[in-house]
Amino acid sequence: MRLSIIGSGYVGTTVAACFADLGHDVVNIDIDEEIVAAINAGEAPIHEPGLQDLITEHAGSDGTGRLRATTDYDAVLDTDVTFLCLPTPQNDDGSIDLSIMETGATQLGATLAEKTDWHTVVVKSTVVPGSTEDVLTPMLEAESGKTAGEGFGVGMNPEFLREGTAVEDFLNPDKLVLGADDDRALGDAKEVFRPLVELTDAPLVNTDTRTAEMIKYANNGFLATKLSLINDLGNICKELGIDAYEVADAIGLDDRISERFLRSGVGWGGSCFEKDVSAIIATAEECGYEPSLLNAAFEINDRQPERLIELTADHVDLDGARIAVLGLAFKPGTDDMRNSRAIPVIRGLRERGATVTAYDPVATENAKEYLDDVDYADSAEAALTGADGAVIVTDWDEFATLDDEFDAMGDPVVVDGRRIVERRDGITYEGLTW
């Protein structure tokens, strides 16, 4: 099929490249000329494992030609289905800001006014229940002069892509959720994903747009709560001198619980959990309901960085000390610093008088936008040399191989927030929850 993807951030670029890999003809539309130029040159505009290979294969002069990028919305006119993959940032009160989506829907509607054939619009951005039906669809109707369900179709296809594994998540999904309020739009969405379903036999959930929107929030709310629960249990284990990971391994054998998302540590970050859980809390409170468990998940998560600092302070006088912080990105496999646990950890260390030398394999440049009072090292070894203590915030694989590097520390105190470093003689080792 001929697809247009509006937006080329983490989701839009990944989706566009993966759809091209499935055999569709794809045009990625974005207002950023540099991103457009990068894609057309066969270069991935973001760091995401596997994405560069797909863009090399399908875009640029040496690609198959199934993927291109443009700033011109008129490219929509030559396609059958458009996916809206625009940001929905968080407002100060936790609700989502739909303004970028509204701008995109307005421009898309005006473009569709020029099209005589049927066209299906699929919202892929994460929006609270009712946004597609009550906000975006009326804007598309007003600008296009057409009626949804008659002149064009509207659907909802929430994304479940994790940064660092987004390509793998798209091409090997746990499930596909397609929401639409008319049969033709749903049929178009099914046709788009038919090659993926045939390749993977992924479970297909067909529903209406509001339910599809809610499934995304329920999914992330559950996972965020599960992570906070295992961190809470891990904190209890720490106080009792019990290995929280041994406990987690055992309870993970229960198929009602499963072992996934049971690694206790310094907490969850990134854009999705923070934004999505905040948004569904705000939505619930607008309806007069207080979601106590989701609020508790936030409270527990916000405590973990301070616990990491407190454990470090048990072994090191932080005032005047130099602390090495290993890992800045919110998770391995990405350079994304949004809501990274490294931010409150470093700020807390600085507030207690410590100087910080930090290292991350890929996120250093992005980290400088958030943290300007930090010395950045070009290797873990350089960060550790002479340090009075070290904290592990992101579980990059290369940190698991560190050994002799700790011997170069002024005082080999290691506080591990991700259980990636092996205990051994010669270092003072503390796990956050074990």
C-alpha positions in Angstrom: 0.0 0.0 0.0 1.0 3.6 -0.3 1.4 5.1 3.2 2.2 8.6 4.5 3.7 9.0 8.0 3.3 12.5 9.5 6.1 13.0 12.1 9.6 11.6 12.2 10.5 11.3 15.8 11.2 8.0 17.6 7.9 6.6 16.6 7.4 8.1 13.1 10.8 7.3 11.8 10.8 3.7 13.1 7.3 3.1 11.8 8.1 4.5 8.4 11.2 2.4 8.0 9.5 -0.8 9.2 6.5 -0.3 6.9 8.9 0.1 4.0 10.6 -3.1 5.1 7.2 -4.9 5.0 6.9 -3.9 1.3 4.8 -0.7 1.5 5.7 2.5 -0.4 6.2 5.1 2.4 6.6 8.8 2.5 7.7 10.4 5.8 6.4 14.0 6.3 8.1 16.4 8.7 8.6 20.1 9.1 12.3 19.7 10.0 14.3 20.0 6.8 17.4 18.5 8.4 15.6 15.4 9.4 14.0 15.1 5.9 17.4 15.5 4.3 19.0 12.9 6.6 16.4 10.3 5.7 16.7 11.0 2.0 20.4 10.6 2.3 19.9 7.2 3.9 20.9 8.3 7.4 18.9 7.6 10.6 18.1 10.9 12.4 17.9 9.1 15.8 19.9 6.5 17.6 17.9 3.3 17.6 19.4 -0.2 17.1 18.5 -1.6 13.7 17.0 1.6 12.3 20.1 2.7 10.4 20.1 -0.7 8.5 16.5 -0.3 7.5 16.9 3.3 6.3 20.1 2.4 4.4 18.2 -0.4 2.7 15.0 1.5 1.8 16.0 5.2 1.6 18.7 7.2 0.0 20.3 6.7 -3.4 21.4 3.1 -2.7 18.1 2.1 -1.1 15.1 0.3 -2.6 13.2 3.5 -3.0 10.3 2.4 -0.8 11.1 5.2 1.7 11.5 8.9 1.2 10.9 12.0 3.3 9.5 15.5 2.5 8.2 18.6 4.1 5.3 18.8 1.7 1.9 17.7 3.0 0.7 17.3 -0.6 2.6 14.0 -0.6 -0.4 12.7 1.3 -2.5 13.0 -1.9 -0.6 10.1 -3.5 -1.1 7.7 -0.6 -4.0 5.6 0.7 -3.5 5.7 4.4 -1.9 8.4 6.7 -0.5 7.7 10.2 -0.3 10.6 12.6 2.8 10.1 14.6 3.3 13.6 16.2 4.3 14.4 19.8 1.8 14.7 22.6 4.0 16.4 25.3 3.0 16.7 29.0 1.4 19.8 30.5 2.4 21.0 33.9 -0.7 19.4 35.4 0.1 16.0 33.9 -2.4 16.2 31.1 -1.3 15.8 27.5 -0.8 18.8 25.1 -2.7 18.1 21.9 -1.7 21.3 20.2 0.9 19.6 17.8 -1.6 16.9 16.9 -4.2 19.5 16.3 -1.9 21.4 14.0 -1.1 18.3 12.1 -4.8 17.3 11.9 -5.7 20.8 10.6 -3.0 20.6 7.9 -3.9 17.1 7.0 -7.6 18.0 6.7 -6.9 20.9 4.5 -4.8 18.6 2.3 -7.5 16.0 2.1 -10.0 18.6 0.9 -8.1 18.3 -2.5 -8.5 14.6 -2.7 -11.6 13.0 -4.3 -10.8 9.4 -3.4 -11.4 7.8 0.0 -8.5 8.2 2.5 -7.9 6.6 5.9 -6.3 8.5 8.7 -4.8 6.5 11.6 -3.8 8.1 14.9 -0.7 6.4 16.2 0.4 9.0 18.8 -0.6 8.3 22.4 -3.8 10.3 23.1 -6.2 10.1 26.0 -9.5 8.3 25.3 -11.9 10.4 23.3 -9.2 12.6 21.7 -9.5 10.9 18.3 -13.3 11.0 18.2 -14.0 14.3 20.0 -11.1 16.5 19.0 -9.1 15.3 16.0 -11.9 13.9 13.8 -14.0 17.1 14.0 -10.9 19.1 12.9 -10.3 16.8 10.0 -14.0 17.1 9.0 -14.0 20.9 9.3 -10.8 21.4 7.2 -11.6 18.8 4.6 -15.3 19.6 4.2 -16.0 15.9 4.4 -17.7 13.6 6.9 -15.8 10.9 8.7 -17.1 7.5 7.7 -18.2 8.8 4.3 -15.5 10.9 2.7 -12.6 9.5 4.8 -12.0 7.1 7.6 -10.4 7.5 11.0 -8.7 4.8 13.1 -6.5 4.4 16.1 -3.4 2.2 16.3 -1.5 2.6 19.6 2.2 2.0 19.5 4.0 -0.3 22.0 7.6 0.5 21.0 10.3 0.6 23.6 13.2 2.9 22.9 16.3 0.8 22.3 14.3 -2.1 20.9 11.7 -0.2 18.8 12.5 -1.9 15.5 12.4 -5.3 17.1 9.2 -4.5 18.9 7.5 -3.3 15.7 8.6 -6.3 13.6 7.9 -8.9 16.4 4.9 -7.5 18.3 3.2 -9.0 21.3 -0.1 -7.8 19.9 -1.6 -5.4 17.3 -4.4 -3.1 18.4 -6.6 -1.6 15.6 -9.4 0.7 16.6 -11.9 2.3 14.2 -15.5 3.4 14.2 -16.3 2.5 10.6 -15.7 -0.8 8.8 -13.8 0.6 5.9 -11.2 2.4 8.0 -10.7 -0.8 10.0 -10.3 -2.8 6.8 -7.7 -0.4 5.5 -5.8 -0.7 8.8 -5.9 -4.5 8.6 -4.6 -4.4 5.1 -1.6 -2.2 6.2 -0.7 -4.7 8.9 -1.5 -7.8 6.9 2.1 -8.5 5.9 3.2 -8.3 9.6 0.4 -10.5 10.8 1.3 -13.1 8.2 5.0 -13.0 9.1 4.5 -13.1 12.9 1.0 -14.5 13.6 0.7 -11.6 16.1 -2.7 -11.5 18.0 -4.9 -8.9 16.4 -7.3 -6.8 18.6 -10.1 -5.1 16.8 -12.0 -2.5 18.7 -13.3 1.1 18.6 -11.1 4.2 18.8 -11.7 5.0 22.5 -10.9 1.5 23.6 -7.8 1.4 21.5 -6.7 4.7 23.1 -7.3 3.3 26.6 -5.5 0.0 25.9 -2.2 2.0 25.5 -2.7 3.8 28.8 -3.7 0.6 30.6 -0.7 -1.2 29.2 1.8 1.4 30.4 0.0 2.0 33.7 0.2 -1.7 34.5 3.9 -1.9 33.6 4.8 1.2 35.5 3.0 -0.1 38.6 4.6 -3.5 38.3 8.0 -1.9 38.2 7.2 0.3 41.2 5.8 -2.7 43.1 9.0 -4.8 42.6 11.1 -1.8 43.7 9.0 -1.4 46.8 9.4 -5.2 47.5 13.1 -4.8 46.7 13.4 -2.0 49.2 11.9 -4.2 51.9 14.2 -7.0 51.0 17.2 -4.7 51.3 16.1 -3.8 54.9 15.8 -7.5 55.7 19.1 -8.6 54.2 17.3 -10.6 51.5 18.4 -10.9 47.8 15.4 -9.2 46.0 16.5 -10.8 42.7 16.2 -14.3 44.1 12.7 -13.5 45.4 11.8 -12.0 42.0 13.1 -15.1 40.1 10.8 -17.3 42.3 7.7 -15.2 41.9 8.3 -14.8 38.2 7.8 -18.5 37.8 4.1 -17.9 38.6 2.4 -17.5 35.2 0.0 -15.0 36.7 3.0 -12.8 37.4 5.7 -13.7 34.9 9.4 -12.8 35.2 9.3 -9.7 32.9 9.6 -6.3 34.5 10.7 -7.8 37.8 14.2 -6.3 37.9 14.2 -3.9 40.9 16.4 -0.9 40.7 16.7 2.9 40.5 13.3 3.2 38.8 11.7 3.9 35.4 12.2 6.9 33.2 11.8 7.8 29.6 8.9 9.7 27.9 6.2 7.0 27.9 5.6 5.9 31.5 6.0 9.4 33.0 3.7 11.0 30.4 1.2 8.2 30.0 0.7 7.5 33.7 0.4 11.2 34.4 -2.1 11.7 31.7 -4.4 8.9 32.7 -4.2 10.1 36.3 -5.2 13.6 35.2 -8.0 12.1 33.1 -9.3 10.0 35.9 -9.3 12.9 38.3 -11.2 15.1 35.8 -13.9 12.3 36.0 -13.9 12.5 39.8 -11.9 9.3 40.4 -8.7 9.2 42.5 -6.4 6.5 41.1 -4.5 5.7 44.3 -2.4 2.8 43.0 -1.1 4.8 40.0 -0.3 7.7 42.3 1.6 5.3 44.6 3.6 4.0 41.6 4.8 7.5 41.0 5.7 8.1 44.6 7.8 4.9 44.8 9.5 5.6 41.6 10.4 9.1 42.7 12.0 7.8 45.9 14.5 5.4 44.2 17.1 8.0 43.1 17.3 9.4 46.6 17.8 5.9 48.0 20.7 5.4 45.7 22.2 8.6 47.0 21.6 7.7 50.6 23.4 4.3 50.1 26.3 6.2 48.5 26.4 8.6 51.5 26.6 5.6 53.9 30.1 4.9 52.5 31.4 8.2 51.2 31.3 11.7 52.7 29.7 13.4 49.6 30.7 16.9 50.5 33.8 17.5 48.4 33.9 13.9 47.0 34.1 13.1 43.3 31.5 10.5 42.3 31.5 8.7 39.0 28.0 8.2 37.5 27.9 5.5 34.9 24.9 5.6 32.6 22.9 8.7 31.6 20.3 7.6 29.1 17.1 6.5 30.7 17.7 2.9 29.4 20.4 1.1 27.4 20.1 1.2 23.6 19.0 4.8 23.4 20.4 8.3 23.7 17.2 9.6 25.2 17.5 11.6 28.4 13.8 12.3 29.0 13.0 11.6 32.7 16.3 9.7 33.0 16.9 8.6 36.6 20.5 10.0 36.2 19.1 13.5 36.3 17.8 13.4 39.9 20.7 11.2 41.0 23.3 13.8 39.7 21.3 16.8 41.0 21.0 15.1 44.4 24.8 14.4 44.5 25.6 17.9 43.6 23.2 19.3 46.3 25.2 17.3 48.8 28.4 18.9 47.7 29.8 16.2 45.4 31.4 16.8 42.1 30.3 14.4 39.3 32.1 12.8 36.5 29.7 11.0 34.2 29.9 8.6 31.3 27.4 7.1 28.8 28.2 5.3 25.6 25.8 7.4 23.4 23.9 10.0 25.5 26.5 12.5 26.5 25.6 15.2 24.0 21.9 15.0 24.9 22.8 14.9 28.7 24.5 18.3 28.3 21.1 19.8 27.6 19.9 18.7 31.1 23.0 18.8 33.2 25.6 21.6 32.8 27.4 21.1 36.1 29.0 17.8 35.3 32.4 16.7 33.9 31.8 14.2 31.1 34.3 11.4 30.5 34.9 9.6 27.2 35.0 6.2 28.9 34.0 4.4 32.0 37.6 3.9 33.0 38.3 7.7 32.7 35.2 8.4 34.9 36.2 5.9 37.5 39.9 6.8 37.8 40.5 8.6 41.1 36.8 8.7 42.0 35.7 8.5 45.6 32.7 6.4 44.7 30.7 5.2 41.7 27.0 4.8 41.0 25.5 2.7 38.2 22.3 4.2 36.8 21.9 2.7 33.3 22.6 -1.0 32.7 24.7 -0.8 29.5 26.3 -4.1 28.7 29.8 -2.7 28.8 29.4 -1.9 32.5 29.0 -5.6 33.2 32.6 -6.2 31.9 34.2 -3.6 34.2 36.6 -5.1 36.7 40.2 -3.8 37.0 38.8 -0.3 36.3 37.4 -0.1 39.8 40.9 -0.6 41.2 41.8 2.8 39.8 39.3 4.5 42.0 40.5 6.6 45.0 38.0 4.6 47.1 36.4 1.6 45.3 32.8 2.1 46.5 30.2 0.9 43.9 26.5 1.5 44.4 24.7 -0.5 41.7 21.3 0.7 40.7 20.8 -2.0 38.1 22.6 -5.1 39.3 24.9 -5.2 36.4 28.3 -5.2 38.3 29.6 -8.4 39.9 30.5 -8.3 43.6 34.1 -9.1 44.2 36.8 -8.7 46.8 38.5 -5.3 46.7 35.5 -3.2 46.2 32.8 -2.1 48.6 29.6 -3.1 46.7 26.0 -2.0 47.5 23.0 -3.0 45.5 20.1 -0.6 45.6 17.5 -3.3 46.6 19.5 -6.4 47.4 
